[in-house]
């Protein structure tokens, strides 16, 4: 296995942090919605956010371990983020532009030869 590129380490840390934030948002958001009488919606969103959080944490750990599937799922997630950023342009242009820029940079980085080699992609 190739040596882990520094950018992969950074992306891994960011995915772990994002995962923890998603889990926190699911717990707090679900509780808040339950308090205002929307318990079922809060529970559903809480579960969705929790699952997204777990996936992000697994992606982060996978960056450190060099799991090949992490590269594939990472590319899919970044393409989804790109689409979300494009949709966000209609409601929140600044957020949309930032999301698009980050997704493009991460996609570009994931397709660098040394990064693909680290994840066993050729």
ABEGO torsion letter per residue (X at the ends): XBBBBAAAAAAAAAAAAAAAAAAAAAAAAAAAAAAAGBAAAAAAAAAAAAAAAAAAAAAAAAAAAGBAAAAAAAAAAAAAAAAAAAAAAAABAAAAAAAAAAAAAAAAAAABAAAAAAAGBX
